[in-house]
């Protein structure tokens, strides 16, 4: 595996006390569409990455980048622009190049999940100061820039279309990094934890009420229903009902019979 360690002074070291301090730099090479720069900044903000570097972007700063950045405005404002890739990666000692093309490279080729696992290992060692390089939208990275990397990252896809939108590719890799490092609290749906489950007595009263209603509407015929009620009890037990939910169900049952009586009268 080729390493770029030899390209920086040996006295340069990095002391990192946690994985959150070892987040990789995102490097966009010769980006042609400013909207992709803004969208990348937004993705980074979503996934907890903070440092964006741009190598010779065609148009930046640009209103379109601002428009697409949304919550990533701070990252976009802090983006550093470099004239060449050499300047952009000169302070890094671990580099991953993203590409969807096989060029016969001798580097280790990793999926985003494998790259995230490798990143955790490097971060725990406390010596990694790394970045992930993404090429231009139309042609990707130059071979010389792929060759400078320690590892290559390839995002598996199905079918003949392997090329992803730039910000989408950043999202896939950044998402795997977030999951692997667990440095940020995911802002997802929070399950209800403060529930008072129905008591055995409340569940039993529900079952009795349910059977009474099913018999009144002739869903259960006289002399039958034992197996059906067994299945319904199992279903409701799997639902792990709380007290409020039991009350709602019994209210529905009560109203079903009351409505039936009103219709008959």
Buried (B, 14 or more C-beta within 10 A) or exposed (E): EBBBEEEBEEEEEBEBEEBBEBBBBBBBBBBBBBBBBBBBBBBBBBBBBBBBBBBBBEBBBBEBBBEBBBEBBEBBEEBEBBEEBEBBBEEBBBBBBBBBBEEEBEBBBBBBBBBBBBBBEBBBEBBBBBBBBBBBBEEBBBEEBBBBBBBBBBBEEEEEEEBBEBBBBBBBBBBBBBEBBEBBEEEEEEEEEEEEEBEEEBBEBBBEBBBEBBBBEEEBEEEEBEEEBEEBBEEBEEEEBBEEBBBEBBEEBEEEBEEEEEEEE
